[in-house]
Amino acid sequence: MKLRKYIKDKRYLILFFLIIMLFISTVVYVDDTVKIRFDNILYINLVSWILFDTYLILEFLYLKNYYKTLDELVENQIEEIHTSLPQGKTQEQNKYNDIIKKVYKYQNEKIEKLYIDKIENMDFITSWVHEIKTPIAVTRLTIESSSGKPMEEFIGSIEEELRKIDNYVEQALYYSKIDDFSKDYFINEIELEKVMKEIIKKNAKTFIGKRISLDMHDIDYSILTDKKWLLFIIDQVISNSLKYTETGGKIEISGEKDEKEKRLTIKDNGTGIKPEDINRVFNKGFTGYNGRIYNKSTGMGLYLAKKMCNKLGHDISIESEYEKYTQVTIHFPKLINYFNVTKV
């Protein structure tokens, strides 16, 4: 930092000093009770000015290294600027250093989060592309080998693969909208039984194709939620149950309610979840043992379900015993708890 620039930065202090000295000199000169000659007043002003200049120069020399180091950091664009900051010479400079370090830390955390999100998004897209290619390939193979097959069987096979493709596309769509959730939801009262029938109808082909029996009971009650988002949440759970339940299995859908909440439980007698995976099934991109054995999976279905439940003021929990059952419960709290809906 050059002296000229330092003096320029102190121009208001210099102006204030000149005004003060002019005021004092004027008062002393016009006051008849004070016997002082004009040349003495000039002498006092000159000495005061020299002392003031000396103070400015000494302060500049004292702070020069600090500002010089700052200039070098700015010019060289040092990445680890928070560790390269010079030691402050004054309390004010130490405060500035603390602010710079906190801002640097905050920005680094944001950049790191963006980087992690980018990696996860790339992983999701890669997994999604591989996963959606399977039903497309099966559809193409079905068309090529359709000669001699009954039309009903042919159409049924195509419809099943299209349903899978539709589910993958819907998953990607909701994944892209999850951060803008607050712009696209409306809480109102809906009948849970109607929602469930709509979802079961959508997945009817899979139920029939895998000969999976359905037991649905005690869900004739209303809940406060956004229908579109809830349809997606439950559909992800049902899709997982169908995926990991063997042919001839069973899925049970039931409801409960008490003074605190209403609950929707979806239980299957499929492969279950290993104990080491149970606490991570809602993590972003986590596929677990089943996802690797049965099929390459994006690991986004339950993550999105959990995320959306939180945003709607609901909750979702899971219980499982490997090779025996998996039970997913969606919790709908009473009205007063909806005022605590999170927007994270």
C-alpha positions as CSV (number, residue, x, y, z in Angstrom):
1,M,0.0,0.0,0.0
2,K,1.5,3.4,-1.1
3,L,1.6,6.4,1.2
4,R,-0.4,8.5,-1.3
5,K,-3.2,6.0,-1.3
6,Y,-3.1,5.8,2.5
7,I,-3.3,9.6,2.8
8,K,-6.2,9.6,0.4
9,D,-8.0,7.1,2.5
10,K,-7.5,9.4,5.5
11,R,-8.8,12.5,3.7
12,Y,-11.9,12.8,5.9
13,L,-9.8,12.6,9.1
14,I,-7.4,15.3,7.7
15,L,-10.4,17.5,6.8
16,F,-11.8,17.0,10.3
17,F,-8.5,18.0,11.8
18,L,-8.2,21.2,9.7
19,I,-11.8,22.2,10.7
20,I,-11.0,21.6,14.4
21,M,-7.8,23.7,14.2
22,L,-9.5,26.5,12.2
23,F,-12.3,26.6,14.8
24,I,-9.8,26.7,17.8
25,S,-7.6,29.3,16.1
26,T,-10.6,31.5,15.3
27,V,-12.0,31.3,18.8
28,V,-8.6,32.2,20.3
29,Y,-8.0,35.0,17.8
30,V,-11.3,36.8,18.3
31,D,-11.5,36.3,22.1
32,D,-10.3,39.5,23.7
33,T,-9.6,37.8,27.1
34,V,-6.9,35.7,25.5
35,K,-3.8,37.7,24.7
36,I,-2.1,35.8,21.9
37,R,-0.5,37.1,18.7
38,F,-1.5,35.9,15.2
39,D,2.0,34.6,14.5
40,N,1.8,32.4,17.6
41,I,-1.5,31.0,16.4
42,L,0.2,30.1,13.1
43,Y,3.0,28.5,15.0
44,I,0.6,26.4,17.1
45,N,-1.2,25.3,13.9
46,L,2.1,24.5,12.2
47,V,3.4,22.4,15.1
48,S,0.0,20.6,15.4
49,W,0.0,19.9,11.7
50,I,3.6,18.5,11.9
51,L,2.6,16.3,14.9
52,F,-0.5,15.1,13.0
53,D,1.5,14.3,9.9
54,T,4.0,12.4,12.0
55,Y,1.2,10.4,13.5
56,L,-0.2,9.5,10.1
57,I,3.3,8.5,8.8
58,L,4.0,6.4,11.8
59,E,0.6,4.7,11.6
60,F,1.3,4.0,7.9
61,L,4.7,2.5,8.6
62,Y,3.1,0.4,11.4
63,L,0.3,-0.9,9.1
64,K,2.3,-1.1,5.9
65,N,3.2,-4.8,6.0
66,Y,-0.4,-5.7,6.8
67,Y,-1.8,-3.9,3.8
68,K,1.1,-5.1,1.6
69,T,0.4,-8.7,2.4
70,L,-3.3,-8.2,1.7
71,D,-2.5,-6.7,-1.7
72,E,-0.3,-9.6,-2.5
73,L,-3.1,-12.1,-1.5
74,V,-5.5,-10.3,-3.8
75,E,-3.1,-10.0,-6.7
76,N,-1.9,-13.7,-6.5
77,Q,-5.4,-15.0,-5.8
78,I,-4.2,-17.3,-3.0
79,E,-6.7,-20.2,-2.6
80,E,-6.0,-20.7,1.1
81,I,-6.5,-17.1,1.9
82,H,-7.8,-17.7,5.4
83,T,-4.5,-19.3,6.5
84,S,-2.4,-16.7,4.7
85,L,-3.9,-13.6,6.3
86,P,-1.4,-11.4,8.1
87,Q,-1.7,-10.9,11.8
88,G,-3.8,-7.8,12.5
89,K,-2.2,-4.8,14.1
90,T,-5.3,-3.4,15.6
91,Q,-8.5,-4.7,17.0
92,E,-10.4,-3.5,13.9
93,Q,-8.0,-5.5,11.6
94,N,-8.4,-8.6,13.8
95,K,-12.2,-8.3,13.4
96,Y,-11.8,-8.0,9.7
97,N,-9.7,-11.1,9.6
98,D,-12.3,-13.0,11.6
99,I,-15.0,-11.9,9.1
100,I,-12.9,-12.9,6.1
101,K,-12.2,-16.3,7.7
102,K,-15.9,-16.9,8.4
103,V,-17.0,-15.8,4.9
104,Y,-14.3,-18.0,3.4
105,K,-15.4,-21.0,5.5
106,Y,-19.1,-20.4,4.6
107,Q,-18.3,-20.1,0.9
108,N,-16.1,-23.2,0.9
109,E,-18.9,-25.2,2.6
110,K,-21.4,-24.0,-0.1
111,I,-18.9,-24.9,-2.9
112,E,-18.3,-28.3,-1.4
113,K,-22.0,-28.9,-1.1
114,L,-22.5,-27.9,-4.7
115,Y,-19.6,-30.2,-5.8
116,I,-21.1,-33.2,-3.8
117,D,-24.6,-32.4,-5.3
118,K,-23.0,-32.4,-8.8
119,I,-21.3,-35.8,-8.2
120,E,-24.5,-37.2,-6.8
121,N,-26.5,-35.8,-9.7
122,M,-24.1,-37.3,-12.2
123,D,-24.3,-40.7,-10.4
124,F,-28.1,-40.5,-10.5
125,I,-28.2,-39.6,-14.2
126,T,-25.8,-42.5,-15.0
127,S,-27.8,-45.0,-12.9
128,W,-31.0,-43.7,-14.3
129,V,-29.9,-44.0,-17.9
130,H,-28.7,-47.6,-17.3
131,E,-31.9,-48.5,-15.5
132,I,-34.3,-47.0,-18.1
133,K,-32.4,-48.8,-20.9
134,T,-33.5,-52.2,-19.5
135,P,-37.3,-51.7,-20.1
136,I,-36.5,-50.1,-23.5
137,A,-34.4,-53.1,-24.5
138,V,-37.1,-55.5,-23.2
139,T,-39.7,-53.6,-25.2
140,R,-37.6,-53.8,-28.4
141,L,-37.0,-57.5,-27.8
142,T,-40.7,-58.1,-27.2
143,I,-41.5,-56.4,-30.5
144,E,-38.9,-58.4,-32.4
145,S,-40.1,-61.7,-30.9
146,S,-43.8,-60.9,-31.1
147,S,-44.5,-63.1,-34.1
148,G,-46.9,-65.8,-33.2
149,K,-47.7,-64.5,-29.8
150,P,-51.3,-63.6,-28.8
151,M,-52.0,-59.9,-29.2
152,E,-53.2,-59.6,-25.5
153,E,-50.0,-61.1,-24.2
154,F,-47.9,-58.9,-26.5
155,I,-49.8,-55.7,-25.4
156,G,-49.5,-56.7,-21.8
157,S,-45.8,-57.1,-22.0
158,I,-45.4,-53.7,-23.7
159,E,-47.6,-52.0,-21.2
160,E,-45.6,-53.4,-18.3
161,E,-42.3,-52.1,-19.7
162,L,-43.9,-48.7,-20.5
163,R,-45.1,-48.5,-16.9
164,K,-41.5,-49.0,-15.7
165,I,-40.3,-46.3,-18.1
166,D,-43.0,-44.0,-16.9
167,N,-42.0,-44.6,-13.3
168,Y,-38.3,-43.8,-14.0
169,V,-39.2,-40.6,-15.9
170,E,-41.6,-39.6,-13.1
171,Q,-38.8,-40.2,-10.6
172,A,-36.4,-38.0,-12.5
173,L,-39.0,-35.3,-12.9
174,Y,-39.7,-35.1,-9.1
175,Y,-36.0,-35.3,-8.4
176,S,-35.5,-32.2,-10.5
177,K,-38.4,-30.3,-8.8
178,I,-37.6,-31.3,-5.2
179,D,-35.7,-28.0,-4.5
180,D,-38.6,-25.9,-5.8
181,F,-41.2,-27.8,-3.8
182,S,-42.7,-24.7,-2.2
183,K,-43.8,-23.4,-5.6
184,D,-45.7,-26.6,-6.5
185,Y,-47.8,-28.0,-3.6
186,F,-51.2,-27.4,-2.1
187,I,-52.3,-28.9,1.2
188,N,-55.9,-30.0,1.4
189,E,-58.1,-32.8,2.7
190,I,-58.1,-36.0,0.7
191,E,-59.5,-39.5,1.1
192,L,-56.7,-42.0,1.6
193,E,-58.7,-44.9,0.2
194,K,-59.2,-43.2,-3.1
195,V,-55.5,-42.4,-3.4
196,M,-54.6,-46.1,-2.7
197,K,-57.0,-47.4,-5.2
198,E,-55.5,-45.1,-7.8
199,I,-52.0,-46.3,-7.1
200,I,-53.1,-50.0,-7.1
201,K,-54.8,-49.5,-10.4
202,K,-51.7,-48.0,-11.8
203,N,-49.6,-51.1,-10.7
204,A,-52.3,-53.7,-11.4
205,K,-50.4,-55.3,-14.3
206,T,-47.5,-56.0,-12.0
207,F,-49.7,-57.4,-9.3
208,I,-51.3,-59.7,-11.8
209,G,-48.2,-60.6,-13.6
210,K,-46.3,-61.6,-10.5
211,R,-49.5,-63.1,-8.9
212,I,-49.0,-61.0,-5.8
213,S,-52.0,-60.9,-3.5
214,L,-53.2,-57.7,-2.0
215,D,-54.8,-57.2,1.4
216,M,-56.0,-53.6,1.9
217,H,-58.1,-52.6,5.0
218,D,-58.8,-49.9,7.6
219,I,-57.8,-47.0,5.3
220,D,-61.2,-45.3,5.0
221,Y,-60.1,-41.9,6.5
222,S,-59.1,-38.5,5.4
223,I,-55.7,-36.8,5.7
224,L,-54.2,-33.4,5.1
225,T,-51.6,-33.5,2.3
226,D,-50.8,-32.6,-1.3
227,K,-52.4,-35.4,-3.4
228,K,-49.9,-35.3,-6.3
229,W,-46.8,-35.5,-4.1
230,L,-48.4,-38.1,-1.9
231,L,-49.2,-40.3,-4.9
232,F,-45.6,-40.2,-5.9
233,I,-44.4,-41.1,-2.3
234,I,-46.7,-44.1,-2.0
235,D,-46.0,-45.2,-5.5
236,Q,-42.3,-45.4,-4.7
237,V,-43.0,-47.6,-1.7
238,I,-45.4,-49.8,-3.7
239,S,-42.9,-50.1,-6.6
240,N,-40.2,-51.2,-4.2
241,S,-42.5,-53.8,-2.6
242,L,-43.4,-55.2,-6.0
243,K,-39.8,-55.2,-7.1
244,Y,-38.5,-57.1,-4.1
245,T,-41.5,-59.4,-3.6
246,E,-41.2,-62.8,-5.3
247,T,-43.9,-64.2,-7.5
248,G,-46.9,-65.4,-5.5
249,G,-46.0,-63.1,-2.6
250,K,-48.3,-60.8,-0.6
251,I,-48.6,-57.1,0.1
252,E,-50.7,-55.8,3.0
253,I,-51.9,-52.2,3.2
254,S,-53.5,-51.0,6.4
255,G,-54.2,-47.9,8.4
256,E,-54.2,-46.9,12.0
257,K,-54.9,-43.7,13.9
258,D,-54.6,-42.4,17.5
259,E,-54.7,-39.1,19.2
260,K,-51.4,-38.0,17.8
261,E,-51.4,-39.1,14.2
262,K,-52.8,-41.3,11.4
263,R,-50.6,-44.0,9.8
264,L,-50.5,-45.8,6.6
265,T,-48.5,-49.1,6.6
266,I,-47.4,-51.0,3.5
267,K,-46.0,-54.5,4.4
268,D,-44.6,-57.1,2.0
269,N,-43.2,-60.6,2.5
270,G,-40.4,-60.0,0.1
271,T,-36.6,-60.3,0.5
272,G,-36.4,-57.8,3.3
273,I,-33.4,-55.6,4.1
274,K,-30.2,-56.5,5.7
275,P,-29.5,-55.1,9.2
276,E,-26.5,-53.1,8.0
277,D,-28.6,-51.4,5.3
278,I,-31.7,-50.6,7.3
279,N,-30.5,-47.2,8.6
280,R,-29.3,-46.0,5.2
281,V,-32.2,-46.8,2.9
282,F,-33.4,-43.2,3.0
283,N,-29.9,-41.9,2.1
284,K,-29.4,-40.3,-1.3
285,G,-28.2,-42.7,-3.9
286,F,-28.0,-45.7,-1.5
287,T,-28.9,-49.0,-3.2
288,G,-27.8,-51.5,-0.6
289,Y,-27.4,-55.2,-1.0
290,N,-30.8,-55.8,-2.7
291,G,-30.2,-53.0,-5.2
292,R,-26.9,-54.6,-6.3
293,I,-28.2,-58.2,-6.4
294,Y,-31.6,-57.7,-8.1
295,N,-30.9,-54.9,-10.4
296,K,-28.8,-51.8,-10.8
297,S,-30.8,-49.1,-8.9
298,T,-30.7,-45.3,-8.7
299,G,-31.3,-45.5,-4.9
300,M,-33.5,-42.4,-5.2
301,G,-37.0,-43.7,-4.6
302,L,-37.0,-43.8,-0.8
303,Y,-34.7,-40.8,-0.6
304,L,-37.3,-38.7,-2.5
305,A,-40.1,-40.2,-0.5
306,K,-38.4,-39.2,2.8
307,K,-37.6,-35.7,1.5
308,M,-41.1,-35.1,0.3
309,C,-42.6,-36.4,3.5
310,N,-40.5,-34.0,5.5
311,K,-41.6,-31.1,3.3
312,L,-45.3,-32.1,3.6
313,G,-45.0,-32.3,7.4
314,H,-45.3,-36.1,7.4
315,D,-42.8,-38.7,8.4
316,I,-41.8,-42.1,7.0
317,S,-40.2,-45.0,8.8
318,I,-39.2,-48.5,7.9
319,E,-38.9,-51.9,9.6
320,S,-37.5,-55.1,8.1
321,E,-36.2,-58.6,8.7
322,Y,-34.0,-60.0,6.0
323,E,-35.7,-62.7,3.9
324,K,-39.0,-62.3,5.8
325,Y,-40.7,-58.9,5.4
326,T,-40.4,-55.1,4.9
327,Q,-42.8,-52.7,6.5
328,V,-42.9,-49.0,5.5
329,T,-45.1,-46.6,7.6
330,I,-46.1,-43.1,6.5
331,H,-47.1,-40.9,9.5
332,F,-49.7,-38.1,9.1
333,P,-49.7,-35.9,12.2
334,K,-52.7,-34.1,13.5
335,L,-53.6,-30.6,12.1
336,I,-51.6,-28.6,14.7
337,N,-48.4,-30.2,13.6
338,Y,-48.8,-29.0,10.0
339,F,-47.8,-25.5,11.2
340,N,-44.3,-27.0,11.6
341,V,-43.9,-28.2,8.0
342,T,-40.3,-27.9,7.0
343,K,-39.1,-26.3,3.8
344,V,-35.6,-27.9,3.8
